[in-house]
Amino acid sequence: MRKGVEEKKELMVAAMKLPMDVFLGEMIISVIGRRAVYVENYRSILFYTDTSLKIQGRDCKLLIQGKHLVIEYYTGDEMKVTGRIESVGLEQ
């Protein structure tokens, strides 16, 4: 049932030519080489060490792994992570 509702929302947002990420609450992830990751529209930080960071999105989790990871800044809806980025992946 949830999948049908999500599909209808996507069709409605597309028909109105509105930005999908804003209206559907999707995370926006920008990776800058191996040195920085920008994350927008996240919900919370679940786990953080200098080698691993797990972030909760609306319907998935983002896992960033590397060395010397530092959260340079974060606000209620965006953050910048720096260090030696080794992997970025999504979990359900």
N, C-alpha and C positions, 0 to 999 in steps of 0.2 A: 504494500500500500504506500509506504513512504517513497519508494522509487517513482511511482506514478505522480505523486505530488511534486517531487523535485523536477521531474520532466516538464510538468505544466508550468512551474515557476520559470524554468529556463526558457521555455517557448515564449512566455509572456514578456520576460525581460528582453529577449532578443527582438521581439516584435516592436517593442517600444524603443529599441536602439539605446538601451541604458547599459552602463558598465556592469558586466556580470559579476565581477569580484565584489563590488560594493553591495549589490542587492542580494547576492547569494551567500555572502560571508566567507568567500574562499580566501585562503592564504595566498599572498603574492610572495614568491621567493626569488630573489635576485642573487646570483652567485658571481662574484668578481674574482675570476681566476681561482687561485688556491689561497687567497688571503682574506676574503671577507664574504659574508652572507648578510643580506638585508631581508628581513621578514616583516610583512605587513599583515594586518587582520588576524593576529593570533589571539588566543584566549588566555593562556597562562604558561608559565615555565614549570615543567614537571620535575626536571632533574638537571643539575648543572655541576660539572667539574671542569678542570682544565683540559680534559680529553673528550668529553661527551656532553651534549646538550639536547634535552628532549622538550619539545614545545607542543602544547595542545592547540589544535585548530578546531574549527567547528565540528568536523566529522572525521578528522584523522590526526595523527601525531607526526611531527617532523623531528627526525633524528639527525643531528650534525655531529660528526666525529672528526677528531684531529688532534693537534698538539698545541699547547699554550693558548687554548681558546679563552677569549675574554669577551664579555658582553660590554661593548663600548658605551652603549646607551640603550635605554628602552623607555617607551611611553606606554600608554594604555593600549595602543594598537600597532606599534612598530618597534623594531630593534635592529641593532647592527652588531654582528659577531665577527671578531677578527681572530687571527691566529693562522696556523697552517692547517687549512681545511683538507681533510682526506676523503670524506664522503658526506653526502647529503641525501637522505632518503625519507620516504613516507611510509607510515604504518597505519593500519586500519584501527 
